[in-house]
Amino acid sequence: MLATEVRQSSYARLLMPALCALLLTACVSNVHTPYMSEEAASVPVDPAAGNASSTPFDYSKQEVVFTNHDLPYNDRDYLLKRIQIPAQRDEGPTSKQISFRYLSHVGPEPKPLVIVVPIYGSYTYPSDKITAGLQKLDLQVNIAVLEYSGRLFDFEGLAAAQSDADAISVLSGMRDGTRAAVVDVRRIIDWAEQQSEIDADKIAAVSFSMSALIGSMLAQHEPRLRASVLVMGAAQYDEILMVCEGRAGMAREAVMQNLGWSREQYKEQLRNELGVVDPARYPGMADPSQILMIDALYDKCMPRQSRDALWEVLGRPERISYRYTHKRSFLAMTPLGFNVMRRRIYDFVQAHLG
């Protein structure tokens, strides 16, 4: 019996490294599509969209009045503050004011700014880890991390709708909130232009999952961004919300059951109300050389055609597609996945802001 147990223990020790290697390989395995400028030039561009004189994300730019609260922070290279800016719209995750944590790098020279847009009302791990790593870059940067008290889409309100008018009203609010969220980040860039310690010619944005929807539209409509990193995003909201489960699936099933809508009717209403804030609506308005798109090959929430549509509409930027599902692909930015995704993001940011 003892000899058998010893043999089993030996086999386990031999198998464990192989299993760990297999797990790690799954976390980091990906398809890398580099940006090719000649291919981007061949992507069809909608002249009307590319030369639009106005968009839903326009606003009246004015001097930013803000409040500044110093916060305790144990880092000799950074000062931590909470900045609050009045929002221009009442809709959206920030409602009446935009709030963000500002990590200001100590030093005499102006530094680049990286804006980190967390997943709305959800996990903070991706944004926290990216923020921590940005502070250790050879390239010294200031960092603004948005703080949100709400979610981007009101799925609970949609599920509770008792009439067609109620459902359409909620969808309209989701559209207006999305528009407001884009303007919120543009207002932070307005604020950044007023700060002497920020090099306003070197600003980047990093966004994740639902916030990557906002990041995509910023890449299209905010020319002051030098770099954009979009992690696990997509275009075509109607396609996304027809297949995504969780809260999105709960709302979809409730609307169809309570209001008697067919799948086709639900999809049509999504397209009608959210189409104007969908990045798919605006081809030819982004600089693909300034974008890194990261997605998941087996993402069941952001379907393949929606991810491909985003890549196309952005002009076929550099793309890294992990061979995993939506959530599990985030393992590539953890120690389990050798922090590969984080390093890719840091390298891209440094290359474009350095």
C-alpha positions in Angstrom: 0.0 0.0 0.0 2.8 2.4 0.9 4.6 1.7 -2.4 1.4 2.4 -4.3 0.8 5.7 -2.5 4.4 6.7 -3.2 4.0 5.9 -6.9 0.7 7.9 -7.1 2.4 10.8 -5.3 5.3 10.7 -7.8 2.8 10.7 -10.7 1.0 13.6 -9.3 4.2 15.6 -8.9 5.1 14.8 -12.5 1.7 15.7 -13.9 1.2 18.9 -11.9 3.8 21.0 -13.9 2.2 19.7 -17.2 -1.3 20.6 -16.0 -0.1 24.1 -14.9 1.7 24.6 -18.2 -1.5 23.6 -20.1 -3.5 26.1 -18.0 -1.1 28.9 -18.5 -0.9 28.2 -22.2 -4.6 28.4 -22.5 -4.6 31.8 -20.7 -2.0 33.4 -22.9 -2.6 31.7 -26.3 -3.7 34.3 -28.8 -4.0 35.3 -32.5 -2.1 38.5 -33.2 -3.0 40.6 -36.1 -0.7 43.6 -36.5 -1.8 46.9 -37.9 -1.1 47.1 -41.7 -1.5 50.6 -43.0 -2.0 49.5 -46.6 -4.9 47.2 -45.5 -6.5 50.1 -43.5 -6.4 52.2 -46.5 -8.6 49.6 -48.3 -11.3 49.6 -45.7 -14.5 51.2 -47.1 -15.1 54.6 -45.6 -18.5 56.3 -45.3 -17.7 59.9 -46.5 -20.8 61.3 -44.8 -19.8 59.7 -41.5 -16.1 60.6 -41.8 -16.8 64.2 -42.6 -19.8 64.7 -40.3 -20.0 68.3 -39.1 -21.7 67.3 -35.9 -22.1 64.1 -33.9 -24.2 63.0 -30.8 -21.0 63.4 -28.8 -20.5 67.1 -29.5 -20.8 69.5 -26.6 -20.1 73.1 -25.7 -16.5 73.3 -24.6 -15.8 75.8 -21.8 -13.4 76.3 -18.9 -13.6 73.4 -16.5 -14.4 74.4 -12.9 -13.4 71.6 -10.5 -13.0 70.6 -6.9 -9.8 69.0 -5.7 -9.6 66.8 -2.6 -6.2 65.5 -1.4 -6.3 61.8 -0.3 -3.7 59.9 1.8 -1.4 57.9 -0.4 1.9 56.1 0.5 4.0 56.6 -2.6 6.9 59.0 -2.9 6.4 59.3 -6.7 2.7 60.1 -6.7 0.1 62.4 -5.1 -3.4 61.1 -4.9 -6.4 63.4 -5.3 -10.1 63.1 -6.1 -11.2 65.5 -8.8 -14.9 66.3 -9.4 -16.2 68.2 -12.5 -19.8 69.2 -13.1 -21.3 67.0 -15.8 -22.9 68.6 -18.8 -25.8 66.1 -18.8 -28.0 64.6 -16.1 -28.0 61.2 -17.7 -25.4 58.5 -17.5 -23.3 56.7 -14.8 -21.9 59.9 -13.4 -25.2 61.8 -13.3 -24.6 65.4 -12.1 -20.8 65.3 -11.7 -17.8 63.5 -13.0 -15.6 62.0 -10.3 -12.1 60.5 -10.8 -9.1 59.5 -8.8 -6.1 61.4 -10.0 -2.6 60.1 -9.5 -0.3 63.0 -10.2 3.4 62.2 -10.8 5.8 64.2 -8.7 8.3 66.1 -10.8 9.0 69.4 -12.6 8.3 68.4 -16.2 4.8 67.9 -17.7 3.9 64.2 -18.0 1.5 62.2 -20.3 -1.9 61.3 -19.0 -3.5 57.9 -19.1 -7.3 57.8 -18.5 -8.5 54.4 -17.2 -12.2 53.7 -17.7 -13.4 50.8 -15.4 -16.1 48.4 -16.1 -19.3 50.2 -15.2 -20.7 49.1 -11.8 -18.8 45.8 -12.0 -15.4 44.3 -11.4 -12.6 46.7 -10.5 -9.7 44.2 -10.9 -8.8 45.1 -14.5 -8.7 48.8 -13.9 -6.9 48.5 -10.5 -4.2 46.2 -11.9 -3.6 48.4 -15.0 -3.4 51.5 -12.8 -0.9 49.8 -10.4 1.3 48.8 -13.4 1.1 52.2 -15.0 2.8 53.7 -12.0 5.8 51.5 -12.5 6.4 52.3 -16.2 9.8 53.7 -17.2 7.7 56.3 -18.9 6.4 58.5 -16.1 2.7 59.2 -16.5 -0.2 60.9 -14.7 -3.3 58.7 -14.3 -7.0 59.5 -14.1 -9.2 56.6 -13.0 -12.9 57.3 -13.4 -15.3 56.5 -10.5 -18.8 55.4 -11.3 -21.8 54.8 -9.0 -24.0 53.3 -11.7 -24.1 51.0 -14.7 -24.1 52.0 -18.3 -27.3 50.1 -19.3 -30.4 49.9 -17.1 -31.3 46.3 -17.6 -33.4 46.1 -14.4 -35.5 49.1 -15.6 -36.0 47.4 -19.0 -37.0 44.1 -17.4 -39.6 46.0 -15.3 -41.2 47.8 -18.3 -45.0 47.3 -18.3 -45.7 48.8 -21.8 -44.0 49.4 -25.1 -43.7 53.0 -24.2 -41.9 52.2 -20.9 -39.4 49.9 -22.7 -38.6 52.4 -25.4 -38.2 55.1 -22.7 -35.7 53.0 -20.9 -33.8 52.3 -24.1 -33.8 56.0 -24.9 -32.3 56.6 -21.4 -29.6 54.0 -22.2 -28.8 55.9 -25.4 -28.6 59.2 -23.6 -26.5 57.7 -20.8 -24.0 56.3 -23.3 -23.7 59.7 -25.0 -23.2 61.3 -21.6 -20.5 58.8 -20.7 -18.5 59.7 -23.8 -18.8 63.4 -23.1 -17.7 62.8 -19.5 -14.3 61.5 -20.7 -14.0 64.4 -23.2 -14.5 66.8 -20.3 -11.7 65.1 -18.4 -9.5 65.9 -21.4 -10.7 69.5 -21.2 -9.6 69.5 -17.6 -6.3 68.0 -18.4 -5.5 70.7 -20.9 -5.7 73.2 -18.0 -3.2 71.4 -15.8 0.4 72.5 -16.0 1.8 69.1 -14.9 0.0 67.3 -17.8 1.4 67.1 -21.3 -2.0 67.5 -23.1 -0.4 66.4 -26.4 0.1 62.9 -24.9 -3.1 61.4 -23.6 -4.2 57.8 -23.8 -7.4 55.9 -22.7 -7.7 52.3 -21.6 -11.1 50.7 -21.3 -12.6 47.3 -20.5 -15.7 45.3 -21.6 -18.7 47.6 -21.3 -16.5 50.6 -20.9 -14.7 49.6 -24.1 -17.9 50.5 -25.9 -17.3 54.1 -24.6 -13.6 53.8 -25.4 -14.4 52.8 -29.0 -16.4 56.0 -29.6 -13.8 58.1 -27.9 -11.3 56.7 -30.4 -13.7 57.8 -33.2 -14.8 61.2 -31.9 -11.9 62.5 -29.7 -9.0 63.6 -31.8 -6.9 64.6 -28.7 -6.3 61.0 -27.8 -2.8 59.8 -28.8 -3.6 56.1 -28.0 -6.6 53.9 -27.2 -6.6 50.4 -25.8 -10.0 48.6 -26.1 -10.2 45.4 -24.1 -13.1 42.9 -24.8 -15.4 45.4 -26.6 -17.4 45.2 -29.8 -19.8 47.2 -32.0 -23.4 46.5 -33.1 -25.3 46.8 -29.8 -28.3 45.1 -31.2 -26.3 42.0 -31.9 -24.5 42.1 -28.5 -27.7 42.4 -26.5 -29.5 39.7 -28.5 -26.9 37.0 -27.4 -25.3 38.3 -24.1 -26.6 36.5 -21.0 -26.6 37.6 -17.4 -28.4 40.9 -16.8 -28.7 41.5 -20.5 -30.3 38.1 -21.1 -32.7 38.6 -18.1 -33.9 41.9 -19.5 -34.3 40.4 -23.0 -36.4 37.5 -21.8 -38.5 39.7 -19.5 -39.4 42.2 -22.3 -40.3 39.5 -24.7 -42.5 37.7 -22.1 -44.1 40.7 -20.5 -44.7 42.8 -23.7 -45.1 40.0 -26.2 -42.2 41.2 -28.3 -40.6 38.8 -30.7 -36.8 38.5 -31.0 -37.1 40.5 -34.2 -39.1 43.3 -32.6 -36.7 43.5 -29.7 -33.7 43.7 -32.0 -35.3 46.3 -34.1 -36.0 48.5 -31.0 -32.4 48.1 -29.9 -31.2 49.2 -33.3 -33.6 52.2 -33.4 -32.8 53.6 -30.0 -29.1 52.7 -29.6 -27.9 52.9 -33.2 -26.9 56.5 -33.0 -24.4 55.8 -30.2 -23.1 52.6 -31.8 -19.4 52.7 -33.1 -20.6 50.8 -36.1 -22.4 53.9 -37.2 -19.1 55.9 -37.7 -16.6 54.2 -40.0 -13.5 56.1 -41.1 -13.5 58.4 -38.0 -10.6 56.7 -36.0 -6.9 56.5 -36.6 -6.2 52.8 -36.5 -2.5 53.3 -35.9 -3.3 54.7 -32.5 -5.6 51.8 -31.4 -4.9 48.4 -29.8 -7.9 46.1 -29.8 -7.9 43.1 -27.5 -10.8 40.5 -27.7 -11.6 36.9 -27.0 -12.1 34.3 -29.7 -14.8 32.4 -27.8 -16.6 35.4 -26.3 -20.3 34.6 -26.0 -21.4 38.1 -25.0 -19.5 40.0 -27.7 -20.3 37.8 -30.7 -17.7 37.3 -33.5 -19.5 39.4 -36.1 -19.7 42.4 -33.6 -16.0 42.1 -32.7 -15.1 41.9 -36.4 -17.4 44.9 -37.1 -15.6 47.0 -34.5 -12.2 46.0 -36.0 -13.4 47.0 -39.5 -15.0 50.2 -38.5 -11.9 51.3 -36.6 -9.8 50.7 -39.7 -8.3 47.3 -38.8 -6.0 48.3 -36.0 -3.6 46.0 -34.2 -5.6 43.2 -32.7 -4.9 40.5 -30.1 -7.5 37.8 -29.8 -7.1 35.4 -26.9 -8.3 31.8 -27.3 -10.8 31.9 -24.5 -14.1 33.3 -23.3 -14.9 36.9 -22.3 -14.2 36.6 -18.6 -11.5 33.9 -18.7 -9.4 35.9 -21.2 -8.9 38.4 -18.4 -6.7 35.7 -16.8 -4.0 36.9 -19.2 -3.6 40.0 -17.2 -3.1 38.1 -13.9 0.0 36.3 -12.6 -1.7 33.0 -13.7 -1.4 34.2 -17.2 2.1 35.7 -16.7 0.5 39.2 -16.9 0.9 39.0 -20.7 -2.1 41.2 -21.5 -0.9 43.9 -19.0 2.5 44.0 -20.6 1.0 44.3 -24.1 -1.1 47.3 -22.9 1.9 48.9 -21.2 4.1 48.5 -24.2 1.5 50.0 -26.5 0.9 53.0 -24.2 4.7 53.7 -23.8 5.3 53.4 -27.5 2.6 56.0 -28.3 3.1 58.4 -25.4 6.9 58.2 -25.2 
